[in-house]
Structure formats: C-alpha cells, structure tokens
C-alpha cells in the first residue's frame, strides 16, 4: 500500500497535443517538456545544483538526454520494474527504518514531506534508477578481466614496499631570491591582465537599523514552541560518542529562539519602512520623481556614502552580502525607475541605495601598482628557483640510480635528508600517510613501480616529494586469494559503468536526437516535477 502507482499518460509523447510542445526528439518521437524536466531533475539526484558553470550545465543536459535514450531502449527491450521491486528498495533503505530495523511508513512519508517530495515522484525516481541499473547489469556481464591483469593488480595491492624518500622545501633547497626593478617590470608586462582594476561603484544609501524595531517585535510562547517543534530534529538534535541521539531541551534554547524570532520580525518591520520609502521614490504618471537625497532630507534620514567597491568585494563595514553588491551594479542612472534599489536586508540594517559614482574597469600603469606587483613577482621568482632546483636534484639522483649508485648516499652528498618508510602494503592500511603529505594520492603510482625505480618530483602541500623503491616483497598468497573476488567485482563494476556510458552515447547517436531545450527550460528542469513523466516511445535497437 505504501508504493505509489506509476502510470504513464495514455497519450504519451506521440500525441498530437504533445508534438506541438516537444523539446526535442529521440528516434523520431517527440520528448515533452515534462518528460525532459523529470529526467533532468532525476539526473541531478533530485537536488538543486546552484552555481553551475556553462560547461557543467551543458554536461548535465547531455546526461539527461542519454538517460532518456537509455530508458526508451529499456522499454523496447522489455525491461520492467515491478512494484514489489520498488517496495524492496524502500525496505532496504535504512533512512526509512524504525529503531527495530523495520520499514516505517510514517517515517518514510515524513522524510519525503520534509524534502517537499511526493511518494509518487520518489518512487518514479527509484523506478528509473532500477531500470538503468538493470541495463548496466546486462552490459556488465559482457566485460572481462584477464587473469594476467588481475594477478598484477593483486600484486600491486598486496606486495610489501619500503621506500627511501626525501621532502624538498624552500628552506632546504634555495636561498633567498632577489628580484631587480627590471625583473618586476618585466613580470608586470607579462601578466598585465592580473593587475587590471575592475569596474567599481560607490553608492549613497539610507539605512533602517534593525535594532530600532526590536521593541515593536513581540514574541509569544506558542511561537517559540512552534519554532522549536518544527526545527528540533535538524537544529537541536545531536549524536553523542555512544551513537545515542540527544535532543536539546526547549528551556535551554528558549531565549535564543525568542531573540532570533524577535530579530526576524524587526527585520521585516524595517523592510516595511524601507518599502514605503521606495514607493515614495517611484515616479508618478508624468515621470516626475523626487531624488533619494530630497526624500531622505524630508524624512530626517541621513544619507551615507560607501567607498568604491568591486562586484565581488566584501563590504565588511556594512555587514551585507553579494545581494547588496549585485543591486549596486544593476542600478542605471539613465533609467529613473532603476536609479534606486528595492530594500536590501543586511545583518544589521535594511538599505535603499542609489549610485554615487561609477569607475570603469581599466589597466593601470606600472607605477600605480608597483607596490602590489613587487611581492608577487618575488614569490613567482622564488617558486621558479625552487622548482628548477628540485628538477636538478631529481635529474642528478636518477642519473646516480641508473649508474648503480645508492639513492640515499647520493642524496646525502647533496646534504639532503633521506627518510625510510616502514614496510607497507597498498591494501593493508599501514602506508605512511601520517608521515608524508598527500601520500594516498601517490599510492596508485607507487604500487606499479618495481624495486630500484624512482618517482618523479611530486608536488605536495609540504613541498616536493621524491622516492626510491628500496624493497618490493611479494605479498601473502592468502591475502591475494581473499582479495580476488572483491577485486574482480570492483573491476567488473567499473568497466561495466564505462561500457554503459559508451552504450548510452551510442544509443543517443543512433537516436538522431534533436535538442530544442532553451536556457529557460533548463532552469525549470531544476524544479521538482509535479508528476512523473511518461517514458515515451520505444527505441529501435536495430
């Protein structure tokens, strides 16, 4: 009873009504906006992803179309997901279980309600994911790992390594670097774009301090109780070291909640006052309007002026966020209706702003920014000297090793400190990660190295690392056999996912799809769909 029904609309995406509303086609059949938006939403994992770059948004759009093509192919292949399978997926999810480990329908519905999601939408998502998993499983059955490759990978995981290594940093490799005035000027000439002065604006503003309205903000006990009940699970619940859940009593946070609610009400009252001010600034039907200076004077409100600031520059003194900056740069002195802002809520006050002065972006002369350029040019020179010297050390050590000389002795000749690791395995969890910065990232490379080989010079958070494989001892056969099934499964899953992705690319190309999704459609597709969309027509797998 707790599994919502999933019933694609009878008209499908081939109905005449839908043809006129399609956002693209797959295998000659139209894709409705609802079908696309649902797939887009599910491809994001049903979570908003703000701040995506154009490249990330384009990649998400491509993955959405691949999902749609795969789902239509699955329909043609007769791959289905039963309500019983969805129920099993819900039962296996510990998020929906009660303390005794059984599925809790009320907990399930409550969680979905908090996520502003209906069971029908969530179960439609599970159905799509299960369908795609079945497709991936079919393709995974076609992958194969050769015994030779498997043995080599097992050796890499279980063999024991001993490394001799050294860590190079500025203090033990290069002396203090000096840069001449000519070198600083040359650095500036080569990197002028990094020293461009961005567009800046200063604003005059009127403020309504939130503190002025606190006395008018009345909070009742029932308001505090209601807020606490609505937020205690996410704000006032913690898990102790014994994995026991503890809820902070209301009495311990009552004053805090009351003060927060009072400040929220005061902020809205300050915004109401600022809104009345904005309304008074609005031009009349004949286009006549009073200036912000005149209106502020008539209300006995002081006019303040900010310093010049860039779009991404933090205005710490005003305690405002990027909303303030964006509003300032959106002002247009040539349009009377856009020459002032709507109320902007800051941490301490509500603001209405207008442009005071605007400075266009420009490239400064060297003399204007020389004090900024000099330390940067010096740091670049130090870095170059350091990495040049590191490469020189690396080359000399490699030459010595190739000639049969000892790594540690050659390094000692150059007055470099060599350390030796304890024996470790990649899989054993005993690698010297606490001794060597970023060592986990180097393990895959080291695992494939032979005794007597040397790494390249590797940049880490602590400097430059280089190592020599002093010993590589075969691992225990029992450990290899224990790991074999797990490694085979991991490799099969990985290669299966690669094959599945390539197959989706193939299906999308075979579908001859057209994409008419606009930017507006993409924005909408981030919204929670009201109903699961139909899968559409089947794909021609031939």
C-alpha positions in Angstrom: 0.0 0.0 0.0 3.0 2.3 0.6 4.2 2.0 -3.0 2.8 4.8 -5.2 1.4 3.9 -8.6 3.4 4.9 -11.7 1.2 5.1 -14.7 2.5 6.9 -17.9 -0.1 9.0 -19.6 -2.1 7.3 -22.3 -1.4 10.0 -24.9 2.4 9.6 -24.5 4.8 11.9 -26.1 3.5 10.9 -29.5 0.1 12.5 -29.0 -0.7 15.5 -31.3 -1.1 17.8 -28.4 2.4 16.9 -27.2 4.0 17.2 -30.7 3.5 20.9 -30.5 5.1 21.1 -27.1 8.2 18.8 -27.6 11.7 20.0 -26.6 13.4 17.5 -28.9 13.1 14.1 -30.5 14.5 10.6 -29.9 14.2 8.0 -32.6 11.8 10.4 -34.4 9.4 10.6 -31.4 9.0 13.9 -29.6 10.1 14.4 -26.0 7.7 16.5 -23.9 8.9 19.3 -21.6 7.5 17.3 -18.6 9.5 14.1 -19.6 12.7 16.1 -20.1 12.3 18.1 -16.9 11.6 14.9 -14.9 14.7 13.2 -16.3 16.8 16.3 -15.7 15.6 16.5 -12.1 16.4 12.9 -11.5 19.8 13.1 -13.2 20.7 15.8 -10.6 19.8 13.3 -7.9 16.7 15.4 -7.0 18.9 18.1 -5.6 19.4 21.7 -6.8 22.9 22.4 -8.0 23.3 26.2 -8.0 26.3 28.0 -9.4 27.0 25.5 -12.2 29.3 26.7 -14.9 28.1 26.7 -18.6 30.2 23.6 -19.2 28.7 21.8 -16.2 25.2 22.8 -17.3 25.9 21.5 -20.8 27.2 18.2 -19.4 24.1 17.8 -17.3 21.9 18.4 -20.4 23.8 15.7 -22.3 23.5 13.2 -19.4 19.7 13.9 -19.3 19.3 13.1 -23.0 21.4 9.9 -22.5 19.1 8.9 -19.6 16.1 9.4 -21.8 17.6 7.4 -24.7 18.5 4.6 -22.3 15.0 4.5 -20.8 13.4 4.2 -24.2 15.8 1.5 -25.2 14.9 -0.4 -22.0 11.2 -0.2 -22.8 11.9 -1.7 -26.2 14.0 -4.5 -24.6 11.1 -5.3 -22.3 13.0 -4.3 -19.1 10.5 -3.5 -16.4 10.5 -2.8 -12.7 7.7 -4.2 -10.6 6.0 -2.5 -7.5 7.5 -5.4 -5.5 11.0 -4.4 -6.5 10.3 -0.7 -5.5 9.0 -1.9 -2.2 12.1 -4.0 -1.7 14.3 -0.9 -2.4 12.4 1.1 0.2 12.7 -1.7 2.8 16.5 -1.9 2.2 17.0 1.9 2.8 17.9 2.4 6.5 16.7 6.0 6.3 13.1 4.8 6.3 13.5 2.2 9.0 12.4 2.4 12.6 14.7 1.7 15.6 14.0 -2.0 15.3 15.2 -2.0 11.6 11.7 -2.5 10.1 10.3 -0.2 7.3 8.4 2.7 8.9 5.8 4.1 6.5 5.1 7.2 8.6 8.9 7.9 8.8 9.1 7.5 5.0 6.2 9.9 4.4 7.6 12.4 6.9 11.1 12.4 5.3 9.6 12.9 1.8 7.4 15.7 3.2 10.4 17.5 4.6 12.1 17.2 1.2 8.9 18.6 -0.4 8.5 15.5 -2.5 5.6 13.1 -3.0 5.9 9.3 -2.8 4.8 9.2 -6.5 7.8 11.3 -7.5 10.3 9.5 -5.3 9.1 6.1 -6.4 9.2 7.1 -10.0 12.9 8.1 -9.5 13.6 4.7 -7.9 11.9 3.0 -10.9 14.1 4.9 -13.4 17.3 4.2 -11.4 16.4 0.5 -11.1 15.8 0.3 -14.8 19.1 1.9 -15.6 20.8 -0.5 -13.1 19.3 -3.5 -14.9 20.6 -2.1 -18.2 24.1 -1.6 -16.7 24.0 -5.1 -15.3 23.3 -6.6 -18.7 26.3 -4.7 -20.2 28.5 -5.5 -17.2 28.1 -9.2 -17.9 30.0 -8.6 -21.2 33.2 -7.3 -19.5 36.2 -9.5 -18.8 39.4 -9.0 -16.8 42.3 -11.2 -18.0 44.0 -13.5 -15.4 47.3 -11.8 -16.1 46.0 -8.3 -15.4 44.1 -9.5 -12.3 47.3 -11.1 -10.9 49.3 -7.9 -11.5 46.6 -5.7 -9.8 46.5 -8.2 -6.8 50.3 -8.0 -6.6 50.1 -4.2 -6.5 47.7 -4.3 -3.6 49.4 -7.0 -1.5 53.1 -6.6 -2.2 55.1 -5.0 0.6 57.1 -1.8 -0.2 59.9 0.0 1.6 60.7 3.5 0.2 63.6 5.8 0.7 62.3 9.4 0.2 63.1 13.0 0.7 61.0 16.1 1.0 62.2 19.3 -0.6 61.1 22.7 0.6 62.3 26.3 0.2 64.3 26.2 3.5 66.4 23.2 2.5 66.8 23.9 -1.2 67.1 27.5 -2.2 68.4 30.6 -0.6 66.7 34.0 -0.5 65.8 35.1 -4.1 66.2 38.7 -5.1 64.4 40.4 -8.0 65.5 43.6 -9.7 63.3 46.5 -10.7 63.7 45.5 -14.3 62.5 41.9 -13.5 59.5 43.2 -11.6 58.6 45.5 -14.5 59.0 42.6 -17.0 56.8 40.4 -14.8 54.1 43.1 -14.8 54.3 43.4 -18.6 53.8 39.6 -19.0 50.9 39.5 -16.6 49.0 42.8 -17.1 45.6 41.2 -17.1 46.1 40.0 -13.5 46.5 43.6 -12.3 43.5 45.2 -14.1 41.4 47.3 -11.9 37.8 46.1 -12.2 34.8 48.3 -12.5 33.9 49.9 -9.2 30.9 51.8 -7.9 30.1 53.8 -4.7 26.6 54.2 -3.5 24.7 56.6 -1.3 22.4 54.8 0.9 19.7 55.3 3.5 19.5 52.7 6.3 16.9 51.4 8.7 18.7 49.7 11.6 17.0 46.5 12.7 17.7 47.3 16.3 15.3 50.3 16.1 12.4 47.9 15.6 13.2 45.3 18.3 11.0 46.9 20.9 8.0 46.6 18.5 8.6 42.9 17.9 6.5 40.8 20.3 7.0 37.0 20.5 4.5 34.7 22.2 5.4 31.5 24.0 3.5 29.5 21.4 5.6 31.0 18.6 8.8 29.7 20.4 7.2 26.3 20.9 6.1 26.1 17.3 9.6 27.0 16.0 11.2 24.5 18.3 8.9 21.7 17.3 9.5 22.4 13.6 13.3 22.6 13.9 14.3 20.4 16.8 15.3 17.4 14.6 17.7 19.4 12.4 18.9 22.2 14.7 18.7 20.9 18.3 19.5 17.1 17.9 23.0 15.7 18.2 24.6 12.3 18.4 27.0 11.6 21.3 30.1 9.4 21.3 27.9 6.3 22.1 25.8 6.9 19.0 22.9 7.9 21.1 20.6 10.7 19.9 20.1 13.6 22.3 17.6 16.5 21.8 18.4 19.8 23.5 15.6 20.7 25.9 13.4 23.7 24.9 14.3 25.5 28.2 18.0 25.5 27.2 17.3 27.3 23.8 14.1 29.2 24.6 15.8 32.6 25.0 17.9 32.0 21.9 14.9 31.1 19.8 12.9 34.1 21.1 15.7 36.5 20.3 16.1 35.1 16.8 12.4 35.4 16.1 12.3 39.0 17.5 15.1 39.9 15.2 13.4 38.3 12.3 10.2 40.3 12.9 12.2 43.5 13.5 13.9 43.0 10.1 10.6 42.7 8.4 9.3 45.9 10.1 12.5 47.7 9.0 11.9 46.4 5.5 8.3 47.7 5.6 9.6 51.1 6.4 12.2 51.0 3.6 9.5 49.8 1.2 7.4 52.9 1.9 10.5 55.0 1.2 11.0 53.1 -2.1 7.3 53.7 -3.1 7.8 57.4 -2.5 10.8 57.4 -4.8 8.7 55.9 -7.7 8.0 58.3 -10.5 4.4 59.5 -10.9 2.4 59.0 -14.2 4.1 62.1 -15.7 7.6 60.7 -14.9 8.3 63.2 -12.1 10.2 61.8 -9.1 11.9 63.1 -6.0 15.6 62.2 -5.6 16.8 60.0 -2.8 18.6 63.0 -1.3 15.5 65.1 -1.2 13.3 62.3 0.2 15.8 61.4 2.9 16.0 65.0 3.9 12.2 65.3 4.2 12.2 62.2 6.4 15.1 63.4 8.5 17.1 60.4 7.4 20.9 60.8 7.0 22.5 59.9 3.6 25.6 57.8 3.8 28.2 57.2 1.1 30.1 54.0 0.7 33.7 53.7 -0.6 34.2 52.5 -4.1 33.9 48.7 -4.3 34.1 46.0 -7.0 31.3 43.5 -7.7 33.0 40.7 -5.7 34.5 42.9 -3.0 33.3 42.3 0.6 31.8 45.4 2.3 32.6 44.3 5.9 31.7 47.6 7.5 28.1 47.3 6.3 27.8 43.6 7.0 26.0 42.9 3.7 26.4 40.0 1.3 26.6 39.8 -2.5 22.9 40.8 -2.8 24.0 44.4 -1.9 26.8 44.4 -4.5 24.7 43.0 -7.3 21.9 45.5 -6.6 24.5 48.3 -6.7 25.9 47.2 -10.1 22.4 46.7 -11.5 21.5 50.4 -10.9 21.1 52.5 -14.1 21.3 56.3 -13.7 19.8 56.7 -17.2 16.6 54.9 -16.2 14.7 56.7 -13.4 12.8 53.5 -12.4 16.2 51.7 -12.0 18.2 54.5 -10.4 17.4 53.3 -6.9 17.1 49.8 -5.4 14.5 47.8 -3.6 15.0 47.3 0.1 18.1 45.2 0.8 18.3 43.3 4.1 21.7 43.2 5.7 22.8 41.7 9.0 22.2 44.9 11.0 20.0 47.1 8.8 17.8 47.4 5.7 19.2 49.6 2.9 17.9 51.5 -0.1 20.8 52.6 -2.4 21.5 54.8 -5.4 24.7 55.4 -7.4 27.1 58.0 -6.1 29.9 57.4 -8.7 31.0 54.7 -11.1 34.5 53.9 -12.2 35.0 51.8 -15.3 37.5 49.0 -15.5 41.0 49.9 -16.6 44.5 48.7 -17.0 46.8 50.7 -14.6 50.2 52.0 -15.3 53.1 50.1 -13.6 53.9 52.9 -11.3 50.4 52.8 -9.9 50.5 49.2 -8.8 54.3 48.6 -8.4 53.9 48.0 -4.6 51.4 45.2 -5.3 53.4 43.7 -8.2 56.8 43.5 -6.4 56.0 40.9 -3.7 54.0 38.8 -6.2 56.9 38.9 -8.7 59.3 37.9 -5.9 57.1 34.9 -4.9 57.0 33.8 -8.6 60.8 34.1 -8.8 61.2 32.1 -5.6 58.8 29.4 -6.9 60.6 29.1 -10.2 64.0 28.9 -8.5 62.7 26.2 -6.2 61.2 24.0 -8.9 64.3 24.5 -11.1 66.4 23.3 -8.3 64.1 20.4 -7.5 64.3 19.3 -11.1 68.1 19.5 -10.9 68.1 17.3 -7.8 65.7 14.9 -9.4 67.8 14.5 -12.5 71.1 14.0 -10.6 69.5 11.3 -8.3 68.0 9.5 -11.3 71.3 9.5 -13.1 73.0 8.1 -10.0 70.4 5.3 -9.6 70.7 4.5 -13.3 74.5 4.2 -12.9 74.1 1.8 -9.9 74.9 4.2 -7.1 72.8 4.3 -3.9 69.9 6.7 -3.7 70.5 7.6 -0.1 74.2 8.1 -0.4 73.8 10.4 -3.4 71.2 12.5 -1.6 73.5 12.7 1.4 76.3 14.0 -0.8 74.0 16.9 -1.6 73.2 17.4 2.1 69.6 16.3 1.7 67.9 14.3 4.5 66.7 10.9 3.4 64.0 9.1 5.3 62.9 5.4 5.1 59.4 4.1 5.5 58.4 1.0 7.4 57.3 -1.9 5.2 53.7 -1.3 4.0 51.1 -2.6 1.5 48.7 -0.5 -0.5 45.7 -2.5 0.8 46.9 -3.0 4.3 46.1 0.5 5.6 49.6 0.7 7.1 51.0 3.2 4.5 52.9 6.2 5.9 50.1 8.7 5.2 50.8 10.5 8.5 54.4 11.0 7.7 54.1 12.1 4.0 51.6 14.7 2.8 49.3 13.6 0.0 50.7 10.1 0.1 47.3 8.4 -0.5 47.2 10.2 -3.9 50.6 8.7 -4.8 49.8 5.1 -3.9 48.4 4.0 -7.3 51.6 5.2 -8.9 53.9 3.7 -6.4 52.0 0.4 -6.5 53.0 -0.1 -10.1 56.7 0.6 -9.5 59.5 -2.0 -9.4 62.4 -2.3 -6.9 65.1 0.1 -7.9 62.8 2.6 -9.6 62.4 6.3 -8.7 59.4 8.5 -8.7 59.2 11.9 -10.5 59.4 15.1 -8.4 55.8 15.3 -7.0 54.4 18.5 -5.6 52.6 18.1 -2.3 51.2 20.6 0.2 54.5 20.5 2.1 56.9 20.9 -0.9 58.3 18.4 -3.4 58.4 14.7 -2.7 60.6 12.1 -4.5 61.1 8.5 -3.5 63.1 5.4 -4.4 61.7 1.8 -4.1 64.3 0.2 -1.9 62.4 -3.1 -1.5 59.3 -4.7 -3.0 58.4 -8.1 -1.5 55.7 -10.4 -2.8 52.6 -10.4 -0.7 51.0 -13.3 1.2 49.1 -15.8 -1.2 46.3 -16.0 1.3 45.8 -12.2 1.2 45.7 -12.3 -2.6 43.0 -15.1 -2.6 41.0 -13.2 0.0 41.0 -10.0 -2.2 40.5 -11.8 -5.5 36.6 -11.9 -5.5 36.3 -8.3 -4.2 38.8 -7.0 -6.9 37.0 -8.9 -9.7 33.7 -7.4 -8.6 35.2 -3.9 -8.4 36.8 -4.1 -11.8 33.6 -5.5 -13.4 31.5 -2.7 -11.9 34.0 -0.1 -13.1 34.3 -1.5 -16.6 30.6 -2.1 -16.7 29.9 1.6 -15.9 32.4 2.6 -18.7 30.7 0.3 -21.2 27.2 1.5 -20.1 28.2 5.1 -20.6 29.6 4.3 -24.1 26.5 2.4 -24.9 24.4 5.4 -23.9 26.5 7.6 -26.2 25.9 5.1 -29.0 22.1 5.0 -28.4 21.9 8.8 -28.3 23.8 9.0 -31.6 21.7 6.2 -33.1 18.5 8.0 -32.0 19.4 11.0 -34.2 18.1 13.2 -31.4 17.3 16.9 -31.8 17.5 19.2 -28.8 15.5 22.4 -28.6 15.7 22.8 -24.9 16.1 26.5 -24.1 18.0 28.0 -21.2 14.6 28.8 -19.6 13.7 25.1 -19.9 16.9 24.1 -18.3 16.2 26.4 -15.3 12.8 25.0 -14.9 14.1 21.5 -15.1 15.8 22.0 -11.8 12.4 22.3 -10.1 10.6 19.4 -8.5 8.3 17.9 -11.1 4.7 17.7 -10.1 4.1 14.3 -11.8 6.5 11.7 -13.2 6.6 12.0 -16.9 6.0 9.1 -19.3 8.9 7.2 -20.7 7.8 7.9 -24.3 8.1 5.7 -27.4 10.5 2.7 -27.7 13.9 2.9 -29.2 14.8 1.0 -32.4 17.7 -1.1 -31.1 18.4 -2.5 -34.6 
